[in-house]
Amino acid sequence: MLRPRPSRRTRDEFVDYTQSWERPASMEPELGFRPWASDDEPPSHSMPALAAAHVVNGFGDDDLSRAFHRGMFRAYFVDNRTISLTEVQADVAEAAGLDRVAFLDRLATDRGDAIETVIAEHDQANDQGITAVPTVVIADVVAVPGAQDADTYLRLIDRVVELRAAS
């Protein structure tokens, strides 16, 4: 079972690690990417940000959830903000169009349930053999781990369609 733990990397190791993301990040230029260049500490772990995303999803507004998701990506991968901090999550929620106080209130009351949901989703993915982030599962047939270019996904989708047509 997944249990959050602080990063074991030093800040310098984390900076070096983020430089390895430049190639996959170049495949999606609309999201933007910059290796960690902030004086802020890197996020302690992903659980706080994932729980915050579940809390935002609980408001029941898909557009808001998408805006929060994209905002968190930008905060982390472009602005190099520490998205494990509640203050940063609240900034992103507010920029996405959510009332800051409403977000913070809901986060305070629902964080525990959101964490349990994240853990359950992680365990379910592990049970299905998924261990990489990201992993895209195509038609419940092919799991594609890691960041891939669009042509790779198109080839795999075409192959799944061919296999289904042949059966």
N, C-alpha and C positions, 0 to 999 in steps of 0.2 A: 504494500500500500504506500502511496506517495505521502511523504511527510516533508513539509517545507524545511529547508535548512539554509543558513546563510551561505553565500558564495565563499568558496575557499580560495579564490583567486585574489591576488593583490590588485590594486588599482592598475599598476603598470601591466600586469599579466592580462587584465581585462581589456585594456587599450590595445595590446597586441592581438588578443583574440578577436576583437571587433574588426580589425583590419582584414581578417580572413573572410569576412562577410561581403567584401567589395564585389567579388565576381557574382555571387547569387543576387546581390542587390541590384546589380546593373541590368538584370533581366526584367526588372519592374521599375523603370525610371520614374513613373508617376508617383510612387510612394516616397522616393528620395531616400538617401542614405548618406551618413557621414560617420566614419569610425569615431569612437568615443574620444571627444576632445574637450570635454567639460571639466571644470574643476570640481564639480559635484561628484559624490561617490556613485559608482554604478549601483543599479538596483540590487537589493539583497537577495532576492529570488523572485520568481514570477507569480507566486501565489497571491500576493496582495493585488496585483493588476488584474489577474484572472478573476478573482472574487469581485473586484469592482465592476468588471465587465458583466458578470452575472447579475449584480445589483442593478446596473443600468438596463439590462435586458428585462428585468422585472417591472420596469415602468410600462412595458408593453408597446413601445413605439419603435418599429423596425428602423425608421429613418434615424432616430436618435441613437439607437444601438450602433448602426453603421457609422454615424458621425463620431461617436465615442471611440469605436474600434480604430478608425482611421486616425483620429486625434492621438490615441495612445501610440500607434505606430510612429507617427510624426514626432511625438514628444520623445520617444526612445531612440529611434533610428536617425532622426535628423537633428533634433534640438538637444539630444543627449541629456535628457532630464531623468531624474531618478523616479521612475514610474511605480516603484514599490512604496512611495510616500503618499499618504492620504492627501496631503496638500496638492500634490501634482495631479492626482486623480481627480480631485475636485476642480482644479483649473481646467482640465480637459473636459470634464462633464459640463461645466459651465460654458465653455467655448462651443461645445456640441449643441447647446441649446437647453440644457437642463438647469433648473433652479439649483444653485449651489447648496442652499440650506436643505432643500428636499433630498438632494443626493446624499449629503453628509448624514442626515437623519436616517435615511434608508440604509446607508452603509453601516451605521452604528447598530441598527436592529437586525439586519439581515446578513451581516458578514459571516457569521458562523455557518448558517445554512448554505451560503454561497461557497464557502470553503469546502464543505462536505460534498456539494455538487461537483466542484472541480476535482476533488479526489475520486469520486465515483466515476466521472468521465475518464480520468486518467487510468483507473483500474480497468474500465471497460475496453479502452484502447489497447492496453497491455494484454488483456485476455484475447484480443483479436490479432495479436502479434505486431501491433503498431508501436514502435519505439522511437521513431524520428519525428521531429517537428520542423517543417510541416510534413504531413503525409496526406495525400489526396487519394481517396478510394473511388475508383471509377466503376460504376454500375455494380457495386458489391463483388467485383471480380478481381480487379487489379489494384494493388496498393502501390502508390508511387511515392517513395520517401524522398525527402529533401527538396530543395528548391530546384525546379526544372524550368527550362524555357518553354514557351507556348508550343513550339513545334513538337516537342516530346509528348506533351499532353494530347495534341491533335493526332499524332501517330498512334498512340495507345488507344484513344477513343475509336479511331478508324478500325484498329485491330479487334477491339471488343465487338464492334458492330459486325465485322466480318465473321467472327466466331459465332455470334448469335444467329446470323443469317444462315450459316452452314449447318447449324444444329437443328 
